[in-house]
Amino acid sequence: MRRIAYRTGAALVCVGVALHVPDFLTMRPMGYRMAGMPMSTAMGVGMVLLVVGLAAAAWGLLPARAARRHDTPGSDTAGHDGAAATDAARYSALDGARLSPAHRRLIAVLTVALVVDTMKPATLGFVVPGMRAEYGLTAGQAAMLPLVAIAGTVAGSLVWGALADVYGRRATILLSSLMYVATAVCGFMPSFGWNLVMCAAMGAAAGGMLPTVYALLSESVPASRRGVLVVALSGLGAALGYLVASGAASLLVPVFSWRSLWLLGVPTGAVLLVLRRFVPESPRYLIAVGRTGEAAAVMARYGIRPVAGPTAPAATPAVAQRGGLAAVFAPAYLARTGTIVLYGLGWGIVNWGFITFLPTFLTATGTGTRAPTLLFASSLFAVPATALAAVLYARWSSRRTMVCYAAATALVLVAFAVVRPERPGAGVPLVVLTALLLTAAGGMIALLAPYATEVYPTGLRASGSGVAAAAGKAGGLFGPLLLTSAPATAALALVSAVPVVVAALVLWRAGAETAGRPLVEAVTDPSR
């Protein structure tokens, strides 16, 4: 019944999106400018179908009652010795497993998910100039679009992260993917007000993907490969996401207008839904909620068999976790959460307060027509540099690597202020500094996501990852404020560098080292 509800809901969403297409095509002679165009009956019906379809799909994916949490084996509750040994064997087998073909398929699909998730907000910077011209917006009005979208992403990261700890990782990924398809109608909206509403929903969908993907990936791959893989894929996803966004802007916007960038949500979301068969539930999550039979099936899919007998390492003492966002901010986790939030805010202010507005700044200085091409070329340099971040994080030190990338980001921002590459004839410095900034800032977010998954237990891992993602996006809420208070590129660069320096100092003094250590499964109950 629930499977039918999900499939029916997905079909309704597709029909709802399709009903918007005719109105868009009729505006081809006008360069697809839909500003001031009344919303047709077909579009109204399509909007209703989107809401009904998402509701039906959510009911089909999310169980009526969340899986109940059981006391973690090995806790101070007596009588669990046998279960403790069993779960210790499962965790040991997961940590010591080899990378199987099923692992590789999962990694490939989640990499696509990361690229899609990063691409969505990255398109904001390329959408704003065209939207501003079509609707006749002031700079302040145009800044409302990323502000609303990022606010939706912050809320989505927190809510979806918590839901993933309750309902599981796989269900939330599928529902987020379907929301990608539904919110693509943002590109069909005739008024700026409707664009704000749909972009908030689009942000909520994007916010739901990121924390869940990182939690699932870190919980599924072998411990020996986790650090390198998660960091590499995190950075690769961020770099490729920006690469795809800038490339799409360069190719599609001149032909189909800025609206085409929003419409990319349909094929990208559909691809993730088609590939869902290669995304099993997290075995660690299944063990944590007591669904050991399902965990064994997933482990068998990866070719993993629990170590039997006394050779299995003993479980680390732990107690039952209530989970939720409140637990992430409880005294037992406050130091690690505070460090993650500051680091995320620092990156977010740079990304959303500076990088996102680069196309707008370039347009104002007369080089805007080359902005997508320049940013596309610059982002190419950030892709191979991700490997260095992954190796340093896993083989050297997670904390020190994060500090180094934050320091590098701050230094590049200072260089922006000194060189002022927006001046005429400064094309080479622009490409070089932008490439360095994308590399350094991309390294920051590539390191933050896996770090957040390594300092929380399974029952809180998605929630903690959601907080990290929300912090990164929340930095974008300061973007419009920075744009109005420091409109010059040099001043904005210096202002953006300050929180990055603060985050680096706090992490250096209070950050925990995670390189070469197993995932946290045993923690202190914050309620005791």
Phi, psi and omega in degrees: 000313181291326177295320178296319179298319180295313182293322177296317178298318179297320179295319179296322178297316180297318178294319179300319177292318183298328181293345178273343188295316183304318180296324179294316183292329179295340181267013179301317179299338180264015182072027180060030176275111184253006181299130180083354180285130179292146178285123183286169177298321180298319179294321177297316177297320179300320179297319178296316180297326178297315181294313180296318181296317179295321179296316179295318180295320178296318178296324180287328183273321184266126181296157181296330180226126181299146177301129182286140178278141177251159174301131180295129178305140180092006180283184180281007174280129185287155172089013183249018186300316181294316178296325179298315179297321180296311180291327175299321179295320180295313180297320179297319179294320178296318181291323185264008183289162173265158179286115185260169175302325177295322175300315183295322177295318178299315180300318180297315181294317181291331174296317176300318179298319179294320178297315180297316182295320179287326182296323185301303180289333180295335180289344181305315182297333181268342179278322188304312181302314180292320178296319180298320180291319183291319183267356181065045185271150170280171179298320179294319178294319179296327180292344178293332182296303177296330179297312180292317180297318181290322176300319176295323179293319178300311179297318180297320180298317181291312184291312183290327176298316178294320179296325179295330176285342181261310186261350180108161184284319187295315182298319181291325177295317180295317181292323176297320179297319179294325177293330174302314181296314184295316185281359175296342179294354173305327179288349180259355188289128183280341183242155179294326178299315178293328175298320179296316181297311184288329178289330174296317177294322177297320177297320178297322178294316180295323179295334181282338185281312191302303183296327182289320179297315181293321178297314181296317182294314182293331181275349186254330184274156178300149183300324183293338181253352190300309184301308182296314184295311185294317179293316181298315181289326177297311179292321180295319178298317180294315182293314180292326177299314178291326178297315180294318181297313181291322177294318178296321178297320181292324185269319190268321186301317179298336184260314187247009179074175182298337183297333182297334180292324177290325184292346177296345178297334181292302181293324182291317177294322179296322178299316180296323179292322179294325183273008185297336181296339180266010182241090176280167178292155178294125179295325178294321177297316181298321177294319183297327181263008175085009180268065188291330178297315177294323178298318179297322179294319179293319179297321177296325177298326177272002181074030183252133174237130180301142176290129183262157172079194186288353180287343179289134180295149180291149179288143176287134181305139179206170177231165181298142181250135177278335176074184179097166182296327180299321181293327179297328181261011177290161183307324182296336183243002190298321182296312181292322179294318179298319178297316180295318181297315180297318180295317179295319178298318179300313178295318183299320179295322178293312185291310185273334181268343182233301185298318182299328183267003178303315177301323179294316178298318182293325177297319181293335182263005176093001179250015185297329181295336179263359186301308180302320180294317179296316181290325176298314180295321180294321182292338178298326182289339183281339185294305181293335181291345179296326181300322179296317179298319181296316181293314180297318181297315186277325187260335184254282183198126179293315183294312183293324178296318178297320178296318181297318181290326176295317179297320179296320178299315179298319180295320179295322178297320176298321178296323176302316181293325182283314185281327183052069186290355180284353179294149178303137179083008182257036183296318181295310176301326180298312180295316182296309182294321178295319177297317178295320180292316178297325179291311182291312180292323176297325175294323179301309183287330177295328181274327183295315185300308178293326179299319180295327180284342185266351184251005177236152177285170183303320181294344180236002189297314180291323177296315178296319177295325177295321177297318178298315179295319179296321179297318178297318179286327181298333175301332179289341177294339178272353182303306178301324178296316179294323182296323180278327182277333180223071186294335179286144182300318182297313181294319180297322179297317180293317179297321180292334182285334185299307181296333177293318178297317179299315180298320180296319180294317180295317179297321180297323183273323189241355184288149179267147177271132182236351184299130177075011181248152180290162176300144179291124174238338182244124181220170177274133178293117184292345182273356182246000000 
